[in-house]
Amino acid sequence: MNKYQTVEILLVEDSEHDAEMTMRVLKRRGIVNEIAWVKDGVEAVEYLFCEGEYADRDNGMPKLVLLDMKMPRMDGLQVLRKLKSAEKTRHIPVIMLTSSQEESDLMNSYLSGVNSYIVKPVDFEQFDETIAQVGMYWAVVNQTPG
């Protein structure tokens, strides 16, 4: 993928295994063509705000951000709050895709403006089906501005 193209989904995931599985499901099911993967919250913010190594990226925004909760440097809640507080990014749907089942994480995510909170299934077939449904709805069916 050319890093200068507008992507349909920005995947923010520190686990290479989870990221690869997610991207594989979305592509295999024909849901999206362009997925950008960043490995932590700092990279996500730099990507979306065209800063750091992404300073030369065009200003196009993804249709959807799939955001992990527990990451190094900047966690998912910090990223979510930054995105929802900025005019440029507040309209982008953000799905917290996490292994955390903690009630406080769920509540804080919704209080911070998340559009959906999904706990990653451990079973591969369930994971496959969940990711496919999420991708189909948020990247294909749901309408977003711009």
Backbone as CSV, one residue per row, in Angstrom:
resi,resn,N_x,N_y,N_z,CA_x,CA_y,CA_z,C_x,C_y,C_z
1,MET,0.838,-1.188,0.000,0.000,0.000,0.000,0.872,1.238,0.000
2,ASN,0.523,2.200,-0.778,1.198,3.482,-0.799,0.744,4.272,0.412
3,LYS,1.679,4.715,1.245,1.296,5.397,2.476,0.650,6.747,2.236
4,TYR,0.633,7.218,0.993,0.047,8.508,0.687,-1.405,8.405,0.225
5,GLN,-1.915,7.207,0.072,-3.294,7.024,-0.345,-4.229,7.154,0.858
6,THR,-5.453,7.557,0.565,-6.472,7.565,1.604,-6.869,6.120,1.866
7,VAL,-6.961,5.743,3.127,-7.317,4.374,3.460,-8.764,4.305,3.907
8,GLU,-9.318,3.148,3.809,-10.676,2.941,4.263,-10.704,2.666,5.755
9,ILE,-9.703,1.927,6.255,-9.647,1.595,7.681,-8.246,1.860,8.207
10,LEU,-8.181,2.511,9.354,-6.925,2.634,10.092,-7.009,1.646,11.244
11,LEU,-6.108,0.681,11.255,-6.042,-0.333,12.301,-4.932,0.062,13.269
12,VAL,-5.294,0.262,14.524,-4.328,0.639,15.556,-4.230,-0.543,16.505
13,GLU,-3.148,-1.312,16.363,-3.028,-2.588,17.078,-1.557,-2.893,17.324
14,ASP,-1.181,-3.111,18.578,0.223,-3.402,18.887,0.579,-4.874,18.698
15,SER,-0.403,-5.753,18.635,-0.144,-7.175,18.421,-0.081,-7.464,16.922
16,GLU,1.097,-7.873,16.462,1.258,-8.190,15.045,0.318,-9.326,14.644
17,HIS,0.167,-10.302,15.509,-0.710,-11.446,15.239,-2.157,-10.985,15.050
18,ASP,-2.661,-10.186,15.982,-4.045,-9.702,15.871,-4.224,-8.811,14.646
19,ALA,-3.227,-7.971,14.368,-3.312,-7.082,13.204,-3.368,-7.897,11.910
20,GLU,-2.500,-8.880,11.790,-2.488,-9.703,10.581,-3.798,-10.460,10.404
21,MET,-4.314,-11.024,11.499,-5.595,-11.731,11.402,-6.713,-10.788,10.973
22,THR,-6.756,-9.604,11.563,-7.802,-8.633,11.239,-7.720,-8.214,9.777
23,MET,-6.527,-7.872,9.320,-6.365,-7.448,7.928,-6.703,-8.581,6.960
24,ARG,-6.302,-9.791,7.307,-6.587,-10.949,6.459,-8.094,-11.171,6.322
25,VAL,-8.821,-11.095,7.426,-10.271,-11.293,7.382,-10.933,-10.224,6.514
26,LEU,-10.580,-8.967,6.737,-11.204,-7.875,5.988,-10.941,-7.982,4.490
27,LYS,-9.731,-8.341,4.128,-9.398,-8.467,2.705,-10.007,-9.726,2.092
28,ARG,-9.938,-10.855,2.825,-10.479,-12.119,2.305,-11.980,-12.024,2.073
29,ARG,-12.657,-11.305,2.953,-14.105,-11.156,2.808,-14.477,-10.060,1.804
30,GLY,-13.470,-9.386,1.231,-13.718,-8.359,0.217,-14.329,-7.096,0.778
31,ILE,-14.099,-6.831,2.043,-14.733,-5.687,2.690,-14.004,-4.388,2.380
32,VAL,-12.688,-4.402,2.406,-11.912,-3.200,2.108,-10.681,-3.553,1.292
33,ASN,-10.202,-2.570,0.567,-8.965,-2.738,-0.186,-7.792,-2.099,0.538
34,GLU,-8.017,-0.955,1.127,-6.928,-0.203,1.741,-7.054,-0.185,3.265
35,ILE,-6.066,-0.763,3.907,-5.986,-0.764,5.364,-4.601,-0.262,5.740
36,ALA,-4.558,0.717,6.621,-3.271,1.166,7.160,-3.174,0.613,8.571
37,TRP,-2.013,0.082,8.907,-1.794,-0.477,10.238,-0.705,0.324,10.934
38,VAL,-1.023,0.824,12.118,-0.032,1.464,12.978,0.015,0.687,14.281
39,LYS,1.184,0.694,14.938,1.427,-0.227,16.038,1.198,0.332,17.435
40,ASP,0.870,1.621,17.550,0.546,2.166,18.874,-0.202,3.481,18.730
41,GLY,-0.609,4.016,19.871,-1.404,5.231,19.871,-0.676,6.454,19.359
42,VAL,0.601,6.572,19.645,1.378,7.710,19.162,1.408,7.709,17.639
43,GLU,1.655,6.535,17.060,1.659,6.414,15.599,0.284,6.743,15.020
44,ALA,-0.775,6.331,15.695,-2.137,6.612,15.217,-2.387,8.115,15.152
45,VAL,-2.015,8.817,16.208,-2.214,10.270,16.246,-1.370,10.937,15.165
46,GLU,-0.127,10.510,15.016,0.732,11.081,13.975,0.146,10.823,12.593
47,TYR,-0.392,9.634,12.377,-0.993,9.290,11.092,-2.195,10.204,10.811
48,LEU,-3.110,10.281,11.761,-4.343,11.026,11.535,-4.130,12.536,11.439
49,PHE,-3.143,13.049,12.151,-2.889,14.488,12.134,-1.716,14.869,11.229
50,CYS,-1.247,13.897,10.426,-0.163,14.136,9.452,1.060,14.755,10.119
51,GLU,1.532,14.087,11.158,2.699,14.555,11.907,3.777,13.471,11.884
52,GLY,4.979,13.813,12.372,6.061,12.842,12.485,6.368,12.196,11.152
53,GLU,6.492,10.863,11.148,6.819,10.163,9.901,5.701,10.234,8.873
54,TYR,4.522,10.706,9.278,3.378,10.834,8.364,3.133,12.286,7.958
55,ALA,4.098,13.160,8.166,3.943,14.585,7.854,3.648,14.812,6.368
56,ASP,4.133,13.926,5.501,3.916,14.085,4.063,2.653,13.385,3.564
57,ARG,1.936,12.749,4.460,0.714,12.046,4.071,-0.358,13.060,3.689
58,ASP,-1.186,12.692,2.694,-2.283,13.606,2.369,-3.240,13.670,3.555
59,ASN,-4.134,14.620,3.532,-5.030,14.829,4.669,-6.268,13.954,4.642
60,GLY,-6.363,13.004,3.720,-7.529,12.135,3.652,-7.700,11.339,4.936
61,MET,-8.935,11.166,5.331,-9.248,10.457,6.569,-9.839,9.081,6.266
62,PRO,-9.552,8.117,7.132,-10.162,6.792,6.953,-11.658,6.846,7.230
63,LYS,-12.367,5.850,6.708,-13.795,5.712,6.996,-14.021,5.198,8.405
64,LEU,-13.001,4.537,8.969,-13.153,3.840,10.237,-11.798,3.679,10.910
65,VAL,-11.789,3.800,12.243,-10.599,3.484,13.027,-10.940,2.297,13.920
66,LEU,-10.175,1.211,13.775,-10.261,0.063,14.683,-9.135,0.252,15.682
67,LEU,-9.491,0.436,16.947,-8.547,0.882,17.957,-8.430,-0.115,19.103
68,ASP,-7.215,-0.571,19.351,-6.958,-1.446,20.495,-6.946,-0.589,21.761
69,MET,-7.261,-1.169,22.882,-7.308,-0.441,24.149,-5.937,-0.378,24.812
70,LYS,-5.321,-1.525,24.995,-4.073,-1.624,25.759,-2.874,-1.606,24.814
71,MET,-2.187,-0.466,24.769,-1.026,-0.321,23.891,0.069,0.461,24.614
72,PRO,1.311,0.287,24.172,2.407,1.064,24.755,2.360,2.526,24.278
73,ARG,3.056,3.380,24.972,3.238,4.807,24.669,1.976,5.646,24.817
74,MET,0.874,5.242,24.207,-0.400,5.951,24.325,-1.497,4.921,24.156
75,ASP,-2.361,4.786,25.169,-3.396,3.748,25.089,-4.586,4.201,24.244
76,GLY,-5.491,3.269,24.008,-6.644,3.533,23.161,-7.533,4.658,23.647
77,LEU,-7.727,4.764,24.949,-8.564,5.844,25.482,-7.944,7.212,25.220
78,GLN,-6.633,7.310,25.361,-5.967,8.580,25.087,-6.110,8.962,23.616
79,VAL,-5.956,7.985,22.737,-6.123,8.234,21.304,-7.564,8.659,21.023
80,LEU,-8.513,7.923,21.556,-9.926,8.213,21.350,-10.263,9.640,21.778
81,ARG,-9.812,10.034,22.950,-10.097,11.393,23.444,-9.508,12.459,22.526
82,LYS,-8.311,12.202,22.031,-7.675,13.159,21.114,-8.468,13.260,19.809
83,LEU,-8.880,12.119,19.272,-9.627,12.123,18.014,-10.983,12.807,18.157
84,LYS,-11.674,12.516,19.224,-13.019,13.068,19.400,-13.011,14.531,19.831
85,SER,-11.862,15.036,20.253,-11.791,16.445,20.644,-11.334,17.354,19.507
86,ALA,-10.908,16.789,18.396,-10.413,17.582,17.270,-11.461,17.652,16.160
87,GLU,-11.682,18.835,15.659,-12.656,19.059,14.584,-12.359,18.176,13.370
88,LYS,-11.091,18.025,13.047,-10.654,17.297,11.862,-11.003,15.803,11.914
89,THR,-11.082,15.230,13.112,-11.227,13.783,13.242,-12.457,13.331,14.029
90,ARG,-13.192,14.226,14.618,-14.293,13.794,15.506,-15.401,13.036,14.797
91,HIS,-15.537,13.227,13.485,-16.597,12.545,12.735,-16.261,11.099,12.371
92,ILE,-15.004,10.700,12.520,-14.587,9.354,12.119,-15.105,8.330,13.132
93,PRO,-15.831,7.323,12.693,-16.258,6.279,13.618,-15.044,5.539,14.193
94,VAL,-15.081,5.331,15.492,-14.005,4.624,16.183,-14.595,3.414,16.885
95,ILE,-14.037,2.248,16.572,-14.450,1.000,17.190,-13.324,0.543,18.097
96,MET,-13.618,0.424,19.377,-12.636,-0.125,20.304,-12.696,-1.634,20.127
97,LEU,-11.629,-2.205,19.621,-11.532,-3.644,19.368,-10.455,-4.155,20.311
98,THR,-10.871,-4.771,21.401,-9.956,-5.018,22.507,-10.205,-6.351,23.182
99,SER,-9.235,-6.785,23.937,-9.415,-7.989,24.749,-9.928,-7.630,26.142
100,SER,-9.983,-6.348,26.460,-10.412,-5.913,27.786,-11.917,-6.056,27.984
101,GLN,-12.272,-6.777,29.029,-13.680,-6.911,29.406,-13.980,-6.112,30.668
102,GLU,-13.058,-5.226,31.044,-13.235,-4.427,32.254,-14.353,-3.408,32.059
103,GLU,-15.278,-3.373,33.013,-16.413,-2.449,32.948,-15.934,-0.998,32.858
104,SER,-14.853,-0.661,33.559,-14.347,0.719,33.531,-13.837,1.091,32.140
105,ASP,-13.214,0.159,31.435,-12.763,0.437,30.072,-13.950,0.670,29.147
106,LEU,-14.963,-0.149,29.295,-16.180,-0.007,28.495,-16.826,1.354,28.741
107,MET,-17.042,1.696,30.017,-17.687,2.965,30.367,-16.858,4.158,29.903
108,ASN,-15.553,4.126,30.169,-14.689,5.239,29.771,-14.637,5.406,28.261
109,SER,-14.716,4.304,27.533,-14.729,4.383,26.074,-15.982,5.107,25.580
110,TYR,-17.139,4.716,26.104,-18.378,5.374,25.676,-18.440,6.824,26.142
111,LEU,-17.962,7.089,27.336,-17.935,8.472,27.823,-16.994,9.345,26.996
112,SER,-16.016,8.726,26.359,-15.048,9.455,25.544,-15.443,9.541,24.074
113,GLY,-16.567,8.925,23.705,-17.088,9.087,22.354,-16.908,7.921,21.405
114,VAL,-16.552,6.731,21.922,-16.409,5.579,21.034,-17.758,5.264,20.380
115,ASN,-17.721,4.761,19.167,-18.949,4.400,18.468,-19.391,2.975,18.744
116,SER,-18.426,2.116,19.085,-18.746,0.735,19.407,-17.582,0.142,20.192
117,TYR,-17.901,-0.799,21.068,-16.890,-1.451,21.905,-17.054,-2.946,21.701
118,ILE,-16.031,-3.586,21.162,-16.119,-5.009,20.846,-14.958,-5.743,21.496
119,VAL,-15.295,-6.781,22.251,-14.271,-7.627,22.854,-13.879,-8.676,21.818
120,LYS,-12.574,-8.769,21.562,-12.066,-9.729,20.574,-12.332,-11.155,21.049
121,PRO,-13.017,-11.939,20.243,-13.201,-13.343,20.595,-11.869,-14.088,20.550
122,VAL,-11.696,-15.053,21.430,-10.476,-15.849,21.461,-10.484,-16.896,20.356
123,ASP,-11.626,-17.494,20.103,-11.787,-18.512,19.080,-11.619,-17.899,17.687
124,PHE,-10.803,-18.520,16.826,-10.518,-17.956,15.506,-11.777,-17.777,14.669
125,GLU,-12.651,-18.775,14.623,-13.855,-18.664,13.797,-14.754,-17.527,14.271
126,GLN,-14.880,-17.377,15.585,-15.671,-16.260,16.117,-14.999,-14.929,15.806
127,PHE,-13.669,-14.883,15.931,-12.916,-13.680,15.605,-13.147,-13.302,14.144
128,ASP,-13.027,-14.281,13.259,-13.231,-14.089,11.826,-14.613,-13.494,11.562
129,GLU,-15.627,-14.105,12.132,-16.998,-13.643,11.900,-17.238,-12.256,12.490
130,THR,-16.714,-11.998,13.681,-16.888,-10.691,14.324,-16.238,-9.591,13.491
131,ILE,-15.004,-9.808,13.070,-14.290,-8.806,12.266,-15.009,-8.577,10.939
132,ALA,-15.482,-9.636,10.331,-16.207,-9.502,9.060,-17.468,-8.663,9.244
133,GLN,-18.225,-8.915,10.307,-19.444,-8.150,10.561,-19.136,-6.687,10.855
134,VAL,-18.118,-6.457,11.679,-17.712,-5.083,12.008,-17.308,-4.348,10.729
135,GLY,-16.447,-4.975,9.953,-15.989,-4.352,8.719,-17.114,-4.077,7.748
136,MET,-17.980,-5.037,7.568,-19.086,-4.877,6.628,-19.983,-3.706,7.032
137,TYR,-20.345,-3.652,8.284,-21.231,-2.567,8.714,-20.546,-1.200,8.653
138,TRP,-19.404,-1.088,9.330,-18.778,0.231,9.494,-18.064,0.727,8.248
139,ALA,-17.514,-0.137,7.427,-16.770,0.315,6.252,-17.614,0.306,4.980
140,VAL,-18.690,-0.470,4.960,-19.485,-0.593,3.741,-20.893,-0.008,3.921
141,VAL,-21.623,-0.443,4.928,-23.015,-0.049,5.101,-23.148,1.355,5.696
142,ASN,-22.414,1.633,6.752,-22.518,2.926,7.436,-22.066,4.068,6.530
143,GLN,-22.795,5.158,6.546,-22.448,6.343,5.768,-21.752,7.365,6.657
144,THR,-20.617,7.882,6.187,-19.885,8.910,6.926,-19.704,10.144,6.046
145,PRO,-19.569,11.308,6.665,-19.336,12.526,5.876,-17.961,12.514,5.235
146,GLY,-17.830,13.229,4.142,-16.536,13.407,3.487,-16.126,12.212,2.783
